[in-house]
Amino acid sequence: MAGHSKFANIMHRKGAQDKKRAQMFTKLAREIQAAVKLGGADPESNPRLYRAITAARAQSMPKDNIQRAVDRGAGAGGENLEEIRYEGFGPGGIGVIVECLSDNRNRTAGEVRAAFAKNGGNMGESNSVSFAWKKLGEVRYPLAAASEDAMLEAAIEAGADDCVVEEEQHVITCDMAALAGVSQALAKKFGDPVSAKFVWRTDIAIPVEGDNAETLLKLLDQLDDLDDVQDVYSNEDISEAELQRLSA
């Protein structure tokens, strides 16, 4: 199923690495706070918090920062964060789903709308994009964690539906309801994953090239840079020749 193209994934990973660590930690802390407010401060009984803390550890977030986020989520000065999903279309008709955590819906909507407008896109109505997508559970491990065969066997035993290699990671997908069990079973064998979360996927990949491809990547990067944005999903298909031109 399509998500970002290979090039977009590389660009987004590089962007995440180059960002100020403070911004990255802010997004991780917000997810931890939201998880605590919804399901309590015990990661053993709160799967979302377990996944959020795992993601924070994978990014080397200090233990004190993690605990502070848990405490804020439990009521010690925490923000009232609201989960918001925006949908729209980028250059070339590419579908884009933007998931946010915000304490100010008006501010977030304005920033997301501005990013679309500045980069050849437009906001859509609710479900204008997601009706053709599925929300799945996804677990990621570095290739060094295990061989392809070993990871596939472990994923199947854990109850996952698929296990593939994307760039330098094992990517395991499963039903949303199975994510907690799958991620915990894999963690017992391979340690904490790089990430374990819900993602949007679609089988519809739209070819895009030239100026549209370049502008689309600018849109995705600008959205990803917004403090309130947690995740960005899109369904572009960029050819190898175009990838080489854009990466030159």
Rosetta blueprint (number, residue, H / E / L):
1 M L
2 A E
3 G L
4 H L
5 S L
6 K H
7 F H
8 A H
9 N H
10 I H
11 M H
12 H H
13 R H
14 K H
15 G H
16 A H
17 Q H
18 D H
19 K L
20 K L
21 R H
22 A H
23 Q H
24 M H
25 F H
26 T H
27 K H
28 L H
29 A H
30 R H
31 E H
32 I H
33 Q H
34 A H
35 A H
36 V H
37 K H
38 L H
39 G H
40 G L
41 A L
42 D L
43 P L
44 E L
45 S L
46 N L
47 P H
48 R H
49 L H
50 Y H
51 R H
52 A H
53 I H
54 T H
55 A H
56 A H
57 R H
58 A H
59 Q L
60 S L
61 M L
62 P L
63 K H
64 D H
65 N H
66 I H
67 Q H
68 R H
69 A H
70 V H
71 D H
72 R H
73 G H
74 A L
75 G L
76 A L
77 G L
78 G L
79 E L
80 N L
81 L L
82 E E
83 E E
84 I E
85 R E
86 Y E
87 E E
88 G E
89 F E
90 G E
91 P H
92 G H
93 G H
94 I E
95 G E
96 V E
97 I E
98 V E
99 E E
100 C E
101 L E
102 S E
103 D L
104 N L
105 R H
106 N H
107 R H
108 T H
109 A H
110 G H
111 E H
112 V H
113 R H
114 A H
115 A H
116 F H
117 A H
118 K H
119 N L
120 G L
121 G L
122 N E
123 M E
124 G L
125 E L
126 S L
127 N L
128 S L
129 V L
130 S H
131 F H
132 A H
133 W L
134 K E
135 K E
136 L E
137 G E
138 E E
139 V E
140 R E
141 Y E
142 P E
143 L H
144 A H
145 A H
146 A L
147 S L
148 E H
149 D H
150 A H
151 M H
152 L H
153 E H
154 A H
155 A H
156 I H
157 E H
158 A H
159 G L
160 A L
161 D L
162 D E
163 C E
164 V E
165 V E
166 E E
167 E L
168 E L
169 Q E
170 H E
171 V E
172 I E
173 T E
174 C E
175 D L
176 M H
177 A H
178 A H
179 L H
180 A H
181 G H
182 V H
183 S H
184 Q H
185 A H
186 L H
187 A H
188 K H
189 K H
190 F H
191 G L
192 D L
193 P L
194 V L
195 S E
196 A E
197 K E
198 F E
199 V E
200 W E
201 R E
202 T E
203 D L
204 I L
205 A L
206 I E
207 P E
208 V L
209 E L
210 G H
211 D H
212 N H
213 A H
214 E H
215 T H
216 L H
217 L H
218 K H
219 L H
220 L H
221 D H
222 Q H
223 L H
224 D H
225 D H
226 L L
227 D L
228 D L
229 V E
230 Q E
231 D E
232 V E
233 Y E
234 S E
235 N L
236 E E
237 D E
238 I L
239 S L
240 E H
241 A H
242 E H
243 L H
244 Q H
245 R H
246 L H
247 S H
248 A L
